[in-house]
Amino acid sequence: MSAPTPLRVLLVDDEELARRVLREYLSRDPGVEIVGECANGFEAVRAVSETKADLLFLDIQMPKLDGFEVLELLDRDVAVVFVTAFDEHAIRAFEVHAVDYLLKPVSEEKIGRALARVRERGVAGPPVSRLVADAKPDQPRPIDRLLVRDGTRVHVIQASELDYAVARDDYVELHSGGKDFLKHQTLNDLEAQLDPERFVRTHRSYLVNVERIAKIEPYAKDSRIAVLHDGTQIPLSRSGYARIREHS
Amino acid sequence: MHPILSRPSWLALYLASWIPVAALFGIALHVLAQVPLAEAFADAAGLTAVLAFVCLSAWYPSRAQPIAGAGTMGFLLTHAVAAVISSGVWLALGRAWVALLERDPGWQGAGARYNSLLPGLFLVGMLFYLLAAALHYLALVAAKSRQAEQKALELLVQAREAELKALRAQIDPHFLFNSLNSISALTSSDPASARRMCIELAEFLRRTLVLGQRERIPLAEELDLAEGYLRVEQVRFGSRLRVEREVDETALASPVPPLLLQPLVENAVRHGIAQTLEGGTIKIAAKRDGSRLHVSVSNPRDPDGRARPGAGVGLRNVAGRLATLFGTEARLDAIAGGDSYLVELDLPAGEVS
């Protein structure tokens, strides 16, 4: 009888001591292989792809990217156990289908319980990243920054730095300071996340930061375009023009 | 003693206000009682001077007999008796004054003329006494309401201060649980450090409880508390947290409200160090500049950081406490740079005890 494949576990916490105690407990379980440790969210996003981890022990409060933002950027299915100091994210953790939610200081029994749940449930399940995107009810809106994944890199775009966004099938093309980024998200969803005072839907496929609009010009008969400060021309639909006028 | 008598400047003002009375009194004696003009003014000068002091005596019965106190009969009787006595004393002293005047051969007969005016003067004396008593009651009532107002204001300030202190004494749960987690991690790998951290943590919690109960503490104690806190956090954050202290010796004894700095230092860790990948240096600076005390706390910050819930609460509490305790005498400035954050306090340095 061969031993079952060990669980590939990744530890993500910005505090070395917090990782140390998890490592101590987990290393006593022969069915667990610790494939990496990450001190921040960027490392975690990359490591999940590179190490083919099955299970994440994930701290919530971390610099740059918090635990929920890390999940949002993952491209693989992975089981998640949240580990946090203070019980204020439990509902949100439950909504993203976390396997377990542990409070610091963590006991060995709780770690054992979490591992048992993972083994029972299996690591397969709905892709966590989709679930996060679907269930973010207590995320403060409007959001003040956007996260875009580019291979193993993560770009952070401040909402105020976003010039405009264009719908491209299942993606949005984000334009900011002359650069553009492709993000897996619908324009409707993005519009709902952003501040409606600042971002206006000028067209079915265009969402524009009103502060960037320099002028509105007639284009063809009965139609107009918006010209941004950098010269970019943005189509204006009839209703889009009405929304812009309402705004100013 | 009567408040007017206890202050020379008030007494001078009070007596000066009697000069027109003396003048009117002299004219009245001359016109109504046909006293020769010079003699009428001399009489009036002495009588008014004595009257000014006799009127002040109304303060004692007025204080002893509060207007909302005992029954009406007792009240009236007290003042009637006091009026008779005051007027009598006044006229007796007046008689002595006139006798003094009569020594001058030019003013023969002044005594006799004075004696003939006694019944009228007696009534005038009683009237003045009653007027003085009424004015004293007015002043007492005004002082009492001013006192009540002051008291209400003080109570309000005390209540707000107590509220803020209570708020402050609440230990940040993140700090507590994360520290316990660090201790738990150290227990097997580095028991000596675990024990040291237990002691540091206990020390910090104990000081927070004790200091919060005092009115003012020397800045040195507040800084010790902050440094104890940072030692605990240093175990948690390792090399990400560095601390720099630039404190003038002269500032150490300045009294400050307890736990004034603590929220700023906690913010520096929570919104600064904990939000940056590399961490950085928290710098605490303090100096005394004449009668002013300047304290500042600076920390690194993530320029791309998200707006964090709860940010600003600690700062608002500190600003609120400063406003309650010092009014416009103290100020708080928070300056957000690209990758650093600085909070500056400027408050009265206070008397060094």
Boltz contact constraints between the chains, C-beta under 6 A:
constraints:
  - contact:
      token1: [A, 15]
      token2: [B, 236]
      max_distance: 6.0
  - contact:
      token1: [A, 16]
      token2: [B, 238]
      max_distance: 6.0
  - contact:
      token1: [A, 17]
      token2: [B, 182]
      max_distance: 6.0
  - contact:
      token1: [A, 17]
      token2: [B, 185]
      max_distance: 6.0
  - contact:
      token1: [A, 18]
      token2: [B, 181]
      max_distance: 6.0
  - contact:
      token1: [A, 20]
      token2: [B, 185]
      max_distance: 6.0
  - contact:
      token1: [A, 21]
      token2: [B, 184]
      max_distance: 6.0
  - contact:
      token1: [A, 21]
      token2: [B, 185]
      max_distance: 6.0
  - contact:
      token1: [A, 40]
      token2: [B, 277]
      max_distance: 6.0
  - contact:
      token1: [A, 63]
      token2: [B, 275]
      max_distance: 6.0
  - contact:
      token1: [A, 63]
      token2: [B, 276]
      max_distance: 6.0
  - contact:
      token1: [A, 63]
      token2: [B, 277]
      max_distance: 6.0
  - contact:
      token1: [A, 85]
      token2: [B, 174]
      max_distance: 6.0
  - contact:
      token1: [A, 85]
      token2: [B, 177]
      max_distance: 6.0
  - contact:
      token1: [A, 85]
      token2: [B, 178]
      max_distance: 6.0
  - contact:
      token1: [A, 86]
      token2: [B, 173]
      max_distance: 6.0
  - contact:
      token1: [A, 86]
      token2: [B, 174]
      max_distance: 6.0
  - contact:
      token1: [A, 86]
      token2: [B, 177]
      max_distance: 6.0
  - contact:
      token1: [A, 104]
      token2: [B, 177]
      max_distance: 6.0
  - contact:
      token1: [A, 104]
      token2: [B, 181]
      max_distance: 6.0
  - contact:
      token1: [A, 105]
      token2: [B, 180]
      max_distance: 6.0
  - contact:
      token1: [A, 105]
      token2: [B, 181]
      max_distance: 6.0
  - contact:
      token1: [A, 105]
      token2: [B, 184]
      max_distance: 6.0
  - contact:
      token1: [A, 144]
      token2: [B, 306]
      max_distance: 6.0
  - contact:
      token1: [A, 144]
      token2: [B, 307]
      max_distance: 6.0
  - contact:
      token1: [A, 145]
      token2: [B, 306]
      max_distance: 6.0
  - contact:
      token1: [A, 156]
      token2: [B, 304]
      max_distance: 6.0
